Amino acid sequence: MPTSEARTLANRKNAQKSTGPKTPEGKARSRANGLKHGLTGAGIVLTEEDATEVEIRNAELQAELAPQSAMGRIMVREMALLSVRMERGAAQESAAIARNVRHAIDDFDQARLDEAETLIDILGEDPRIHRRKLRNSPEGVERLFQAWQELRDDLTRTPRPTWTAWHLERALNLTGRRIEEGQGTEWTTLSKASWGDFGAFETFQDDKAIEARKAQARDSLLKRIEAEMSELTEHYETLDFETLEQDRAEAPTRALFDPSKEASLARRYESEARRGFYKALAELRRAEAEAAARPEPEATPQSTTVCDPLASSWNVPSSPVREPRPAPAPVASKPLSATLPTENRSAMVATPVPVGSSR
């Protein structure tokens, strides 16, 4: 369906008003919208008050325990966090128990009323069992009486009495029977007669006679309803009200223990935080003992050798001046014939080579 321009402008204006928190405080509160109790996790879901308390307690424990190792300081902070969670769990359970005790009487009465209302709503699922449970308590009897009274009011309504198939089924359920179990009973016969179904043995040709027979059937139904209401009134007087009052008076005492799921979780979180606290304390003691038993590292003596400064490429040291080597002594040269063997030397002398010879 098309939207008018005025409607579009109004939508845009309204959207600008729903942009969420803008201040840092508002954004911080918005981030914590999903926080239920802050008793689990690694500390990132702590409330602002708990986070502040953790920092204060960490500073106090660090000063008191004076850990000498890094592991010890980590364990001390863990102890601070777990101690806050431990106290939070105990405080939450105590507050819940105090609330339960204060409202124990009211909760006791309301629970009985709720049970009666639930049983009357599911009466048709198992009429015999649910009717018996309703008759065992004053609240249940009162709710049964009220149901019969509602049927009576419909049946005696003026100027047009009302009695339908639903009313028949309701009446049968109130007597502890299902609709299929009511065939042939007085309730079914009278109900059909009130609708003009008189069976094969009763036929009326006159409209006045028919209406009179319907009215007679309704009167009979009314008497049956009043008989049931009278029986419930007598049954109400037989209930054990003394025991009921004793149960009601003991409700605050029973409320000292909360069996609800929320209370069970709070107790479990407190127990886990307590175990974690003492485990962190044991780890702290172990870490501190290991740090104390660890030998001190020996001091390494520093060398006193003075190293020459590194040479710079701009300041190249000059080469040392070397003394000139002495010149070698002269060696006397020998003629070539002196170095040859004797036979070769005689041959060279005896056979001269002529000039121009090819040899």
C-alpha positions, 0 to 999 in steps of 0.5 A: 500500500503506498505511503503518503508523503506526510506519513513518510516524513513522520516516520523519518522524524520518529526514526531520528528519536530512536537512535539509541544512547549517545552518552558514554554512560548510556552506551555503558548501560546499553552494553550491559543490557544482556547481563543477568548476574555476572557470576560466570565468564572471565570477568568481562561481564562484571557489573561496574560496581563489581569491577570497581570492587575487584580492583580495590580488593586486588590492590589490598591483596597485592599489598597484604600478600606481597607476591614476589613473582609474576605468577603470584601476582596473577594468582592474587588478581584471580583471587580478588575476582573470585572472592567478589563472585563468591560473595555475590553468589551468597548475597544473591541467594540470601536476598532471594531467601529473604524475599521468599520468606517475606512473601511466603504466606501470600505465595502459599495462598496464590499457589493453591489458587493457581493450582485450582484454576489450572485443574479446572482448565484441564478438567476435560482431559481427565475429569475423574482425577482432576475432580478428585484433586479439586475436592481435596482443597478449599480452593478447589471446592470453591472453584467447582462450586463457581463452575456449577454456578456459571452453568446455573446462571446460563440456564436461568438467563432471561429472557433466553436461557442458554444450554448448549452441547458445551454446557452438557459436556461441562456438567459431565466433566464436573461430575467426573465423566467424559462426554462419551461416558454420558450417553444414557445418563440423566444429564444427556436425556434432560439436555436433549429434551431442553433442545426439543429432542424428546426421543421416540417415546415422546411426541408433541404436536402443539408448540406450547406443549413442546415449549412446556416440555423444554422448560420442564427439562431445564427445571430438572437440569437446574435441580440437578445443578443445585443438588451438586452445589449443595453437595459441594457445600456439605463437602467443604465443611469436612475439609481439614482446615487445621492442617491447612492452617499449619501448612500455611503458618510453616510456609516461611520456614519452608521458604528458607530453602529455595529449590528454584532453578535460579537459586540452584544456579546461584549456589553452584556459581558460589561453590565454583567461585569458592573452589577456584579461590582456594585453588588460586591460593594454592597456586599462589603459595606454590609459585611463591615457594618456587620463586623463593627456592630458585637460586640467585643468578651469579653475577658475570664479571665484566672484562676490563680489556680495552678494545681498540676503536673501530677503524673508520674508512675516513681514517685509514692507518698508515702502513708501517715503514719497512727497512730495505732488504740488503742486495744479494751478493754477485755470483761469478758466471762460469763459461758454458763449457765448464758446465758440460760433461768432459766428453761433451766439452772435448767434442765441442772443442774437436769439431768446430761448426763451419759458418753457413753449415746446415747442421 
